[in-house]
Amino acid sequence: MYQPNPGDLNVSTPFRLPTYQPDRLCHILLGDYAAVVEAINRMELLRYCERIAWLDPIPTGRNGEYISVMTRRITPSE
């Protein structure tokens, strides 16, 4: 069970998860700011997605943690 760390901030962020759409896949990155940015840059380098497709990392309110989201349309397999 999750127990909050006394160092965690009780900060409300304006972030909301995207609305569910069956034809889309939602990627969520959660972690240290540098790690989130590095993962986004690597996915762009691998030509999986463009950097601008991701939301800028937003603080979650927990100490040093950030979240970024990207949605991508699912293409049917041929």
VOLODO-546139 format. One record per atom (N, C-alpha, C, O): residue number from 1; residue in three letters; atom name; z, y, x. Coordinates in Angstrom, 1 decimal. Layout:
# VOLODO-546139
+-----+-----+----+--------+--------+--------+
!   k !   r !  a !      z !      y !      x !
+-----+-----+----+--------+--------+--------+
! NUM ! ALA ! CA !      Z !      Y !      X !
...
+-----+-----+----+--------+--------+--------+
***
This chain:
# VOLODO-546139
+-----+-----+----+--------+--------+--------+
!   k !   r !  a !      z !      y !      x !
+-----+-----+----+--------+--------+--------+
!   1 ! MET !  N !    0.0 !   -1.2 !    0.8 !
!   1 ! MET ! CA !    0.0 !    0.0 !    0.0 !
!   1 ! MET !  C !    0.0 !    1.2 !    0.9 !
!   1 ! MET !  O !    0.7 !    1.3 !    1.9 !
!   2 ! TYR !  N !   -0.8 !    2.2 !    0.5 !
!   2 ! TYR ! CA !   -0.8 !    3.5 !    1.3 !
!   2 ! TYR !  C !    0.4 !    4.3 !    1.1 !
!   2 ! TYR !  O !    0.9 !    4.5 !    0.1 !
!   3 ! GLN !  N !    1.0 !    4.7 !    2.3 !
!   3 ! GLN ! CA !    2.1 !    5.6 !    2.3 !
!   3 ! GLN !  C !    1.7 !    6.8 !    3.1 !
!   3 ! GLN !  O !    1.3 !    6.7 !    4.3 !
!   4 ! PRO !  N !    1.8 !    8.0 !    2.5 !
!   4 ! PRO ! CA !    1.4 !    9.2 !    3.2 !
!   4 ! PRO !  C !    2.2 !    9.4 !    4.5 !
!   4 ! PRO !  O !    3.4 !    9.2 !    4.5 !
!   5 ! ASN !  N !    1.5 !   10.0 !    5.4 !
!   5 ! ASN ! CA !    2.1 !   10.3 !    6.7 !
!   5 ! ASN !  C !    2.7 !   11.7 !    6.5 !
!   5 ! ASN !  O !    2.0 !   12.6 !    5.9 !
!   6 ! PRO !  N !    3.9 !   12.0 !    7.0 !
!   6 ! PRO ! CA !    4.5 !   13.3 !    6.8 !
!   6 ! PRO !  C !    3.6 !   14.4 !    7.4 !
!   6 ! PRO !  O !    3.8 !   15.6 !    7.0 !
!   7 ! GLY !  N !    2.7 !   14.1 !    8.4 !
!   7 ! GLY ! CA !    1.9 !   15.1 !    9.0 !
!   7 ! GLY !  C !    0.6 !   15.4 !    8.2 !
!   7 ! GLY !  O !   -0.1 !   16.4 !    8.5 !
!   8 ! ASP !  N !    0.4 !   14.6 !    7.1 !
!   8 ! ASP ! CA !   -0.8 !   14.9 !    6.3 !
!   8 ! ASP !  C !   -0.6 !   16.1 !    5.5 !
!   8 ! ASP !  O !    0.5 !   16.5 !    5.1 !
!   9 ! LEU !  N !   -1.7 !   16.8 !    5.3 !
!   9 ! LEU ! CA !   -1.7 !   18.1 !    4.5 !
!   9 ! LEU !  C !   -1.9 !   17.7 !    3.1 !
!   9 ! LEU !  O !   -2.7 !   16.8 !    2.8 !
!  10 ! ASN !  N !   -1.3 !   18.4 !    2.2 !
!  10 ! ASN ! CA !   -1.6 !   18.3 !    0.8 !
!  10 ! ASN !  C !   -2.6 !   19.4 !    0.4 !
!  10 ! ASN !  O !   -2.3 !   20.4 !   -0.2 !
!  11 ! VAL !  N !   -3.9 !   19.2 !    0.8 !
!  11 ! VAL ! CA !   -4.9 !   20.2 !    0.6 !
!  11 ! VAL !  C !   -5.9 !   19.7 !   -0.3 !
!  11 ! VAL !  O !   -6.4 !   18.6 !   -0.2 !
!  12 ! SER !  N !   -6.2 !   20.4 !   -1.3 !
!  12 ! SER ! CA !   -7.2 !   20.0 !   -2.3 !
!  12 ! SER !  C !   -8.6 !   20.6 !   -1.8 !
!  12 ! SER !  O !   -8.7 !   21.8 !   -1.5 !
!  13 ! THR !  N !   -9.6 !   19.7 !   -1.7 !
!  13 ! THR ! CA !  -10.9 !   20.1 !   -1.3 !
!  13 ! THR !  C !  -11.8 !   20.1 !   -2.5 !
!  13 ! THR !  O !  -11.6 !   19.4 !   -3.4 !
!  14 ! PRO !  N !  -12.9 !   21.0 !   -2.4 !
!  14 ! PRO ! CA !  -13.8 !   21.0 !   -3.5 !
!  14 ! PRO !  C !  -14.8 !   19.9 !   -3.6 !
!  14 ! PRO !  O !  -15.7 !   19.9 !   -4.4 !
!  15 ! PHE !  N !  -14.6 !   18.9 !   -2.7 !
!  15 ! PHE ! CA !  -15.6 !   17.8 !   -2.6 !
!  15 ! PHE !  C !  -15.4 !   16.8 !   -3.8 !
!  15 ! PHE !  O !  -14.3 !   16.5 !   -4.2 !
!  16 ! ARG !  N !  -16.6 !   16.5 !   -4.3 !
!  16 ! ARG ! CA !  -16.7 !   15.5 !   -5.4 !
!  16 ! ARG !  C !  -17.7 !   14.4 !   -5.1 !
!  16 ! ARG !  O !  -18.8 !   14.8 !   -4.5 !
!  17 ! LEU !  N !  -17.5 !   13.2 !   -5.3 !
!  17 ! LEU ! CA !  -18.4 !   12.2 !   -5.1 !
!  17 ! LEU !  C !  -19.7 !   12.4 !   -5.9 !
!  17 ! LEU !  O !  -19.6 !   12.9 !   -7.1 !
!  18 ! PRO !  N !  -20.9 !   12.0 !   -5.4 !
!  18 ! PRO ! CA !  -22.1 !   12.2 !   -6.2 !
!  18 ! PRO !  C !  -22.0 !   11.3 !   -7.5 !
!  18 ! PRO !  O !  -21.3 !   10.3 !   -7.5 !
!  19 ! THR !  N !  -22.7 !   11.7 !   -8.5 !
!  19 ! THR ! CA !  -22.8 !   10.9 !   -9.7 !
!  19 ! THR !  C !  -23.6 !    9.6 !   -9.4 !
!  19 ! THR !  O !  -24.6 !    9.6 !   -8.7 !
!  20 ! TYR !  N !  -23.1 !    8.5 !  -10.0 !
!  20 ! TYR ! CA !  -23.7 !    7.2 !   -9.8 !
!  20 ! TYR !  C !  -25.1 !    7.2 !  -10.4 !
!  20 ! TYR !  O !  -25.3 !    7.6 !  -11.6 !
!  21 ! GLN !  N !  -26.1 !    6.8 !   -9.6 !
!  21 ! GLN ! CA !  -27.5 !    6.6 !  -10.1 !
!  21 ! GLN !  C !  -27.9 !    5.3 !   -9.5 !
!  21 ! GLN !  O !  -27.9 !    5.0 !   -8.3 !
!  22 ! PRO !  N !  -28.4 !    4.3 !  -10.4 !
!  22 ! PRO ! CA !  -28.7 !    3.0 !  -10.0 !
!  22 ! PRO !  C !  -29.9 !    2.9 !   -9.0 !
!  22 ! PRO !  O !  -30.0 !    1.9 !   -8.3 !
!  23 ! ASP !  N !  -30.7 !    3.9 !   -8.9 !
!  23 ! ASP ! CA !  -31.8 !    3.9 !   -8.0 !
!  23 ! ASP !  C !  -31.5 !    4.6 !   -6.6 !
!  23 ! ASP !  O !  -32.4 !    4.8 !   -5.8 !
!  24 ! ARG !  N !  -30.2 !    4.9 !   -6.4 !
!  24 ! ARG ! CA !  -29.8 !    5.5 !   -5.2 !
!  24 ! ARG !  C !  -28.7 !    4.8 !   -4.5 !
!  24 ! ARG !  O !  -27.9 !    4.1 !   -5.1 !
!  25 ! LEU !  N !  -28.7 !    4.9 !   -3.2 !
!  25 ! LEU ! CA !  -27.6 !    4.4 !   -2.3 !
!  25 ! LEU !  C !  -26.8 !    5.5 !   -1.7 !
!  25 ! LEU !  O !  -27.5 !    6.5 !   -1.2 !
!  26 ! CYS !  N !  -25.5 !    5.5 !   -1.8 !
!  26 ! CYS ! CA !  -24.7 !    6.6 !   -1.3 !
!  26 ! CYS !  C !  -24.0 !    6.1 !    0.0 !
!  26 ! CYS !  O !  -23.3 !    5.1 !    0.0 !
!  27 ! HIS !  N !  -24.2 !    6.9 !    1.1 !
!  27 ! HIS ! CA !  -23.6 !    6.6 !    2.3 !
!  27 ! HIS !  C !  -22.4 !    7.6 !    2.5 !
!  27 ! HIS !  O !  -22.5 !    8.8 !    2.2 !
!  28 ! ILE !  N !  -21.3 !    7.0 !    2.9 !
!  28 ! ILE ! CA !  -20.1 !    7.9 !    3.1 !
!  28 ! ILE !  C !  -19.6 !    7.6 !    4.5 !
!  28 ! ILE !  O !  -19.3 !    6.5 !    4.9 !
!  29 ! LEU !  N !  -19.4 !    8.7 !    5.2 !
!  29 ! LEU ! CA !  -18.8 !    8.6 !    6.6 !
!  29 ! LEU !  C !  -17.4 !    9.3 !    6.5 !
!  29 ! LEU !  O !  -17.3 !   10.4 !    6.0 !
!  30 ! LEU !  N !  -16.4 !    8.6 !    7.0 !
!  30 ! LEU ! CA !  -15.1 !    9.1 !    7.0 !
!  30 ! LEU !  C !  -14.5 !    8.9 !    8.4 !
!  30 ! LEU !  O !  -14.4 !    7.7 !    8.8 !
!  31 ! GLY !  N !  -14.0 !   10.0 !    9.0 !
!  31 ! GLY ! CA !  -13.4 !    9.8 !   10.3 !
!  31 ! GLY !  C !  -13.2 !   11.1 !   11.0 !
!  31 ! GLY !  O !  -13.3 !   12.2 !   10.4 !
!  32 ! ASP !  N !  -13.0 !   11.1 !   12.3 !
!  32 ! ASP ! CA !  -12.9 !   12.2 !   13.2 !
!  32 ! ASP !  C !  -14.2 !   13.0 !   13.1 !
!  32 ! ASP !  O !  -15.3 !   12.4 !   13.0 !
!  33 ! TYR !  N !  -14.1 !   14.4 !   13.2 !
!  33 ! TYR ! CA !  -15.2 !   15.2 !   13.0 !
!  33 ! TYR !  C !  -16.3 !   14.8 !   14.0 !
!  33 ! TYR !  O !  -17.5 !   14.7 !   13.6 !
!  34 ! ALA !  N !  -16.0 !   14.6 !   15.3 !
!  34 ! ALA ! CA !  -17.0 !   14.3 !   16.3 !
!  34 ! ALA !  C !  -17.7 !   13.0 !   16.0 !
!  34 ! ALA !  O !  -18.9 !   12.8 !   16.2 !
!  35 ! ALA !  N !  -16.9 !   12.0 !   15.5 !
!  35 ! ALA ! CA !  -17.4 !   10.7 !   15.2 !
!  35 ! ALA !  C !  -18.4 !   10.7 !   14.0 !
!  35 ! ALA !  O !  -19.4 !   10.1 !   14.0 !
!  36 ! VAL !  N !  -18.1 !   11.5 !   13.0 !
!  36 ! VAL ! CA !  -18.9 !   11.7 !   11.8 !
!  36 ! VAL !  C !  -20.2 !   12.3 !   12.3 !
!  36 ! VAL !  O !  -21.3 !   11.9 !   11.9 !
!  37 ! VAL !  N !  -20.2 !   13.4 !   13.0 !
!  37 ! VAL ! CA !  -21.4 !   14.1 !   13.5 !
!  37 ! VAL !  C !  -22.2 !   13.2 !   14.4 !
!  37 ! VAL !  O !  -23.5 !   13.1 !   14.2 !
!  38 ! GLU !  N !  -21.6 !   12.4 !   15.2 !
!  38 ! GLU ! CA !  -22.3 !   11.5 !   16.1 !
!  38 ! GLU !  C !  -23.0 !   10.4 !   15.3 !
!  38 ! GLU !  O !  -24.2 !   10.1 !   15.6 !
!  39 ! ALA !  N !  -22.4 !    9.9 !   14.3 !
!  39 ! ALA ! CA !  -23.0 !    8.8 !   13.4 !
!  39 ! ALA !  C !  -24.2 !    9.4 !   12.7 !
!  39 ! ALA !  O !  -25.3 !    8.7 !   12.6 !
!  40 ! ILE !  N !  -24.1 !   10.6 !   12.2 !
!  40 ! ILE ! CA !  -25.2 !   11.3 !   11.5 !
!  40 ! ILE !  C !  -26.4 !   11.4 !   12.5 !
!  40 ! ILE !  O !  -27.5 !   11.2 !   12.2 !
!  41 ! ASN !  N !  -26.1 !   11.9 !   13.7 !
!  41 ! ASN ! CA !  -27.2 !   12.1 !   14.7 !
!  41 ! ASN !  C !  -27.8 !   10.8 !   15.1 !
!  41 ! ASN !  O !  -29.0 !   10.8 !   15.3 !
!  42 ! ARG !  N !  -27.0 !    9.8 !   15.2 !
!  42 ! ARG ! CA !  -27.6 !    8.5 !   15.6 !
!  42 ! ARG !  C !  -28.6 !    7.9 !   14.5 !
!  42 ! ARG !  O !  -29.6 !    7.4 !   14.8 !
!  43 ! MET !  N !  -28.2 !    8.1 !   13.2 !
!  43 ! MET ! CA !  -29.0 !    7.7 !   12.1 !
!  43 ! MET !  C !  -30.3 !    8.4 !   12.1 !
!  43 ! MET !  O !  -31.4 !    7.9 !   11.8 !
!  44 ! GLU !  N !  -30.3 !    9.7 !   12.4 !
!  44 ! GLU ! CA !  -31.5 !   10.5 !   12.5 !
!  44 ! GLU !  C !  -32.3 !   10.0 !   13.7 !
!  44 ! GLU !  O !  -33.6 !    9.9 !   13.6 !
!  45 ! LEU !  N !  -31.7 !    9.8 !   14.8 !
!  45 ! LEU ! CA !  -32.5 !    9.3 !   16.0 !
!  45 ! LEU !  C !  -33.2 !    7.9 !   15.7 !
!  45 ! LEU !  O !  -34.2 !    7.7 !   16.2 !
!  46 ! LEU !  N !  -32.5 !    7.1 !   14.9 !
!  46 ! LEU ! CA !  -33.1 !    5.8 !   14.5 !
!  46 ! LEU !  C !  -34.1 !    6.0 !   13.4 !
!  46 ! LEU !  O !  -34.7 !    5.0 !   12.9 !
!  47 ! ARG !  N !  -34.3 !    7.2 !   12.9 !
!  47 ! ARG ! CA !  -35.3 !    7.5 !   11.8 !
!  47 ! ARG !  C !  -34.9 !    6.9 !   10.5 !
!  47 ! ARG !  O !  -35.7 !    6.6 !    9.7 !
!  48 ! TYR !  N !  -33.6 !    6.7 !   10.3 !
!  48 ! TYR ! CA !  -33.1 !    6.2 !    9.0 !
!  48 ! TYR !  C !  -33.0 !    7.3 !    8.0 !
!  48 ! TYR !  O !  -33.3 !    7.1 !    6.8 !
!  49 ! CYS !  N !  -32.7 !    8.5 !    8.5 !
!  49 ! CYS ! CA !  -32.6 !    9.7 !    7.6 !
!  49 ! CYS !  C !  -32.6 !   10.9 !    8.4 !
!  49 ! CYS !  O !  -32.5 !   10.9 !    9.6 !
!  50 ! GLU !  N !  -32.8 !   12.1 !    7.7 !
!  50 ! GLU ! CA !  -32.8 !   13.3 !    8.4 !
!  50 ! GLU !  C !  -31.4 !   13.9 !    8.4 !
!  50 ! GLU !  O !  -30.6 !   13.7 !    7.5 !
!  51 ! ARG !  N !  -31.1 !   14.7 !    9.4 !
!  51 ! ARG ! CA !  -29.8 !   15.3 !    9.6 !
!  51 ! ARG !  C !  -29.4 !   16.1 !    8.4 !
!  51 ! ARG !  O !  -28.3 !   16.2 !    7.9 !
!  52 ! ILE !  N !  -30.4 !   16.9 !    7.9 !
!  52 ! ILE ! CA !  -30.2 !   17.8 !    6.8 !
!  52 ! ILE !  C !  -29.9 !   17.1 !    5.4 !
!  52 ! ILE !  O !  -29.4 !   17.7 !    4.5 !
!  53 ! ALA !  N !  -30.1 !   15.8 !    5.4 !
!  53 ! ALA ! CA !  -29.8 !   15.0 !    4.2 !
!  53 ! ALA !  C !  -28.3 !   14.9 !    3.9 !
!  53 ! ALA !  O !  -27.8 !   14.6 !    2.8 !
!  54 ! TRP !  N !  -27.5 !   15.0 !    5.0 !
!  54 ! TRP ! CA !  -26.0 !   14.9 !    4.9 !
!  54 ! TRP !  C !  -25.3 !   16.2 !    4.5 !
!  54 ! TRP !  O !  -25.8 !   17.2 !    4.9 !
!  55 ! LEU !  N !  -24.3 !   16.1 !    3.8 !
!  55 ! LEU ! CA !  -23.4 !   17.2 !    3.5 !
!  55 ! LEU !  C !  -22.7 !   17.5 !    4.9 !
!  55 ! LEU !  O !  -22.4 !   16.6 !    5.6 !
!  56 ! ASP !  N !  -22.5 !   18.8 !    5.1 !
!  56 ! ASP ! CA !  -21.7 !   19.2 !    6.3 !
!  56 ! ASP !  C !  -20.3 !   18.5 !    6.2 !
!  56 ! ASP !  O !  -19.7 !   18.5 !    5.1 !
!  57 ! PRO !  N !  -19.8 !   18.0 !    7.3 !
!  57 ! PRO ! CA !  -18.4 !   17.3 !    7.2 !
!  57 ! PRO !  C !  -17.4 !   18.3 !    6.6 !
!  57 ! PRO !  O !  -17.3 !   19.4 !    7.0 !
!  58 ! ILE !  N !  -16.6 !   17.7 !    5.7 !
!  58 ! ILE ! CA !  -15.6 !   18.5 !    5.0 !
!  58 ! ILE !  C !  -14.2 !   17.9 !    5.3 !
!  58 ! ILE !  O !  -14.1 !   16.6 !    5.3 !
!  59 ! PRO !  N !  -13.2 !   18.7 !    5.6 !
!  59 ! PRO ! CA !  -11.9 !   18.1 !    5.9 !
!  59 ! PRO !  C !  -11.3 !   17.4 !    4.6 !
!  59 ! PRO !  O !  -11.5 !   17.9 !    3.5 !
!  60 ! THR !  N !  -10.7 !   16.2 !    4.8 !
!  60 ! THR ! CA !  -10.2 !   15.5 !    3.6 !
!  60 ! THR !  C !   -8.8 !   16.0 !    3.2 !
!  60 ! THR !  O !   -8.3 !   15.7 !    2.2 !
!  61 ! GLY !  N !   -8.2 !   16.7 !    4.1 !
!  61 ! GLY ! CA !   -6.8 !   17.1 !    3.9 !
!  61 ! GLY !  C !   -5.8 !   16.2 !    4.7 !
!  61 ! GLY !  O !   -4.6 !   16.6 !    4.8 !
!  62 ! ARG !  N !   -6.3 !   15.1 !    5.3 !
!  62 ! ARG ! CA !   -5.5 !   14.3 !    6.1 !
!  62 ! ARG !  C !   -5.7 !   14.8 !    7.6 !
!  62 ! ARG !  O !   -6.8 !   15.2 !    7.9 !
!  63 ! ASN !  N !   -4.8 !   14.7 !    8.4 !
!  63 ! ASN ! CA !   -4.8 !   15.3 !    9.7 !
!  63 ! ASN !  C !   -6.0 !   14.8 !   10.6 !
!  63 ! ASN !  O !   -6.1 !   13.6 !   10.9 !
!  64 ! GLY !  N !   -7.0 !   15.7 !   10.8 !
!  64 ! GLY ! CA !   -8.1 !   15.4 !   11.7 !
!  64 ! GLY !  C !   -9.2 !   14.6 !   11.1 !
!  64 ! GLY !  O !  -10.1 !   14.1 !   11.8 !
!  65 ! GLU !  N !   -9.1 !   14.3 !    9.8 !
!  65 ! GLU ! CA !  -10.1 !   13.4 !    9.1 !
!  65 ! GLU !  C !  -11.1 !   14.3 !    8.3 !
!  65 ! GLU !  O !  -10.8 !   15.3 !    7.7 !
!  66 ! TYR !  N !  -12.4 !   13.8 !    8.4 !
!  66 ! TYR ! CA !  -13.5 !   14.5 !    7.7 !
!  66 ! TYR !  C !  -14.3 !   13.5 !    7.0 !
!  66 ! TYR !  O !  -14.3 !   12.3 !    7.2 !
!  67 ! ILE !  N !  -15.1 !   14.0 !    5.9 !
!  67 ! ILE ! CA !  -15.9 !   13.1 !    5.1 !
!  67 ! ILE !  C !  -17.3 !   13.8 !    5.0 !
!  67 ! ILE !  O !  -17.4 !   15.0 !    4.9 !
!  68 ! SER !  N !  -18.3 !   13.0 !    5.0 !
!  68 ! SER ! CA !  -19.7 !   13.5 !    4.8 !
!  68 ! SER !  C !  -20.4 !   12.4 !    4.0 !
!  68 ! SER !  O !  -20.1 !   11.2 !    4.1 !
!  69 ! VAL !  N !  -21.3 !   12.9 !    3.1 !
!  69 ! VAL ! CA !  -22.0 !   12.0 !    2.2 !
!  69 ! VAL !  C !  -23.5 !   12.3 !    2.2 !
!  69 ! VAL !  O !  -23.9 !   13.4 !    2.4 !
!  70 ! MET !  N !  -24.3 !   11.2 !    2.1 !
!  70 ! MET ! CA !  -25.7 !   11.3 !    2.0 !
!  70 ! MET !  C !  -26.2 !   10.3 !    0.9 !
!  70 ! MET !  O !  -25.7 !    9.1 !    0.9 !
!  71 ! THR !  N !  -27.0 !   10.7 !    0.0 !
!  71 ! THR ! CA !  -27.6 !    9.8 !   -0.9 !
!  71 ! THR !  C !  -29.1 !    9.6 !   -0.6 !
!  71 ! THR !  O !  -29.8 !   10.5 !   -0.1 !
!  72 ! ARG !  N !  -29.5 !    8.4 !   -0.8 !
!  72 ! ARG ! CA !  -30.9 !    8.0 !   -0.5 !
!  72 ! ARG !  C !  -31.5 !    7.1 !   -1.6 !
!  72 ! ARG !  O !  -30.8 !    6.3 !   -2.1 !
!  73 ! ARG !  N !  -32.7 !    7.4 !   -1.9 !
!  73 ! ARG ! CA !  -33.4 !    6.7 !   -3.0 !
!  73 ! ARG !  C !  -33.7 !    5.3 !   -2.5 !
!  73 ! ARG !  O !  -34.1 !    5.1 !   -1.3 !
!  74 ! ILE !  N !  -33.4 !    4.3 !   -3.3 !
!  74 ! ILE ! CA !  -33.7 !    2.9 !   -3.0 !
!  74 ! ILE !  C !  -35.1 !    2.6 !   -3.3 !
!  74 ! ILE !  O !  -35.6 !    2.8 !   -4.4 !
!  75 ! THR !  N !  -35.9 !    2.0 !   -2.4 !
!  75 ! THR ! CA !  -37.3 !    1.6 !   -2.6 !
!  75 ! THR !  C !  -37.3 !    0.1 !   -2.9 !
!  75 ! THR !  O !  -36.7 !   -0.6 !   -2.1 !
!  76 ! PRO !  N !  -38.0 !   -0.3 !   -3.9 !
!  76 ! PRO ! CA !  -38.0 !   -1.8 !   -4.2 !
!  76 ! PRO !  C !  -38.7 !   -2.5 !   -3.1 !
!  76 ! PRO !  O !  -39.6 !   -2.0 !   -2.5 !
!  77 ! SER !  N !  -38.2 !   -3.7 !   -2.8 !
!  77 ! SER ! CA !  -38.8 !   -4.6 !   -1.8 !
!  77 ! SER !  C !  -40.2 !   -5.1 !   -2.3 !
!  77 ! SER !  O !  -40.3 !   -5.4 !   -3.5 !
!  78 ! GLU !  N !  -41.1 !   -5.2 !   -1.4 !
!  78 ! GLU ! CA !  -42.4 !   -5.6 !   -1.8 !
!  78 ! GLU !  C !  -42.6 !   -7.1 !   -1.5 !
!  78 ! GLU !  O !  -43.6 !   -7.7 !   -1.8 !
+-----+-----+----+--------+--------+--------+
***
